[in-house]
Amino acid sequence: MFSGRAGMNPIYACQLLTACPTSQHPSVSLSSVVVSPPFGSSGTKFTFTTTFNVTNATGAGESAYAVYFPSGTERYVSTQIFENYTPGRYSLDMYFQTENNRTFDIGVYPVVVSICAGQCNGGILLAQGEYSFNISSSSSSST
C-alpha cells in the first residue's frame, strides 16, 4: 500500500498509480456490531467487532471508529486502511485501550464504526454502526 507524503490521501494516490483496486459500485451491509466487554473500569481494553457482508467489491478503503466521551465535547478516532474486500462475509476487530486515570470518567461512551470506500473523511460511506460501552466505578479485569 502506498504511504504517500504528509497530507496526501494515500488511497487516492495508490489508485492514481493503479496500484490499488477500485470499484465502481461498492456495496457493504452490516450484520452486527458488538463491544466486548460492554462494561469496564478505567484501564479496560475494549474490542469492537463488526461483522459485515460485501455484495460488490469495495476497492481500497478505510475502516474507522470514533469513541465519544460522555461530556460530548471530545472524541477519539482510529482508522485502518484496507486494500479491498471481495464479495463475502467478514469480521473486523478494532481495539480501544482506556487508561487507568482521570481521562476516562464514569459514564456511557458512544462508539461509531464506519466502513468506507476511500478515506472515511471524504470518501464514500458504505456502512456504519453505532453502539456504546460503559465505564463504571466497579473494578473489572483489564485485558
C-alpha positions in Angstrom: 0.0 0.0 0.0 1.3 3.4 -0.9 2.1 5.6 2.1 2.3 9.0 0.4 3.6 12.3 1.6 2.2 14.1 4.7 -1.2 15.5 3.9 -1.7 13.3 0.8 -4.6 10.9 0.7 -2.7 7.6 0.4 -5.7 5.7 -1.0 -6.3 8.2 -3.8 -2.5 8.3 -4.6 -2.4 4.5 -4.8 -5.5 4.4 -7.1 -3.9 7.1 -9.3 -0.9 4.8 -9.7 -3.3 1.9 -10.4 -1.6 0.0 -7.6 -4.8 -0.4 -5.6 -8.1 -1.9 -6.7 -11.1 0.4 -7.3 -14.7 -0.4 -7.5 -17.5 1.4 -9.5 -20.3 0.1 -7.3 -19.1 -1.0 -3.9 -21.7 -2.4 -1.5 -21.5 -3.4 2.1 -24.2 -4.2 4.7 -23.6 -4.6 8.5 -24.7 -7.8 10.1 -23.7 -7.0 13.7 -21.7 -4.7 15.9 -20.6 -5.8 19.3 -18.5 -4.3 22.0 -16.7 -6.5 24.5 -16.8 -6.2 27.4 -19.9 -3.9 27.5 -18.9 -2.7 31.0 -15.5 -2.0 32.5 -13.4 0.3 34.6 -10.7 2.8 33.6 -7.8 0.6 32.3 -10.1 -1.8 30.4 -9.3 -2.8 26.8 -12.5 -2.8 24.7 -12.9 -4.8 21.5 -15.2 -3.5 18.8 -16.3 -6.4 16.5 -18.1 -5.5 13.3 -19.4 -8.3 11.1 -20.4 -7.3 7.6 -21.4 -8.6 4.2 -19.8 -7.4 0.9 -22.0 -7.8 -2.1 -19.9 -5.8 -4.5 -16.1 -5.4 -4.1 -15.1 -2.3 -2.1 -11.8 -1.4 -3.7 -9.2 0.2 -1.4 -10.8 1.9 1.6 -10.8 2.6 5.3 -12.4 1.3 8.4 -12.7 3.7 11.3 -14.1 4.1 14.8 -14.9 7.2 16.8 -15.3 7.0 20.6 -17.3 9.9 22.0 -16.6 10.9 25.6 -19.7 11.3 27.9 -19.3 15.1 28.0 -19.9 15.1 24.2 -17.1 17.6 23.7 -14.2 15.2 22.8 -13.7 12.1 20.7 -11.0 9.7 19.9 -10.8 8.4 16.3 -8.8 5.5 14.9 -8.5 4.3 11.3 -7.3 1.3 9.4 -6.7 1.2 5.6 -7.7 -2.0 3.7 -6.7 -3.0 0.2 -10.0 -4.5 -1.0 -12.9 -6.6 0.3 -14.3 -9.0 -2.3 -17.9 -10.4 -2.0 -18.3 -12.4 1.2 -18.8 -12.2 4.9 -16.1 -10.6 7.1 -15.5 -9.8 10.7 -13.3 -6.9 11.8 -11.9 -6.4 15.3 -10.7 -3.0 16.4 -9.3 -2.2 19.9 -9.6 0.7 22.3 -7.4 0.7 25.4 -8.6 3.0 28.2 -6.1 4.4 30.7 -6.5 4.0 34.5 -6.6 7.7 35.1 -8.9 10.6 35.3 -9.2 10.8 31.5 -11.9 8.1 31.4 -14.7 9.2 33.7 -17.6 7.1 34.7 -20.3 7.1 32.0 -21.6 5.8 28.7 -19.1 6.1 25.7 -20.9 6.1 22.3 -18.9 4.4 19.5 -19.5 4.8 15.8 -17.8 2.3 13.4 -17.6 3.1 9.7 -16.5 1.2 6.6 -15.7 3.5 3.6 -14.6 3.3 0.0 -11.6 5.6 0.0 -10.9 7.5 3.2 -13.8 8.0 5.6 -13.2 11.7 5.7 -14.2 12.5 2.1 -14.8 9.0 0.7 -18.0 7.0 0.2 -19.6 5.8 3.4 -20.5 2.1 2.8 -21.8 1.1 6.2 -22.0 2.5 9.7 -22.9 1.0 13.1 -23.4 2.6 16.5 -23.1 1.1 20.0 -21.6 2.0 23.3 -19.7 0.8 26.3 -19.8 1.8 29.9 -17.1 2.8 32.4 -18.2 2.3 35.9 -16.7 2.6 39.3 -16.7 -1.1 39.9 -13.4 -2.8 39.1 -13.1 -5.2 36.1 -10.2 -7.2 34.8 -8.1 -5.3 32.3 -7.3 -7.4 29.2 
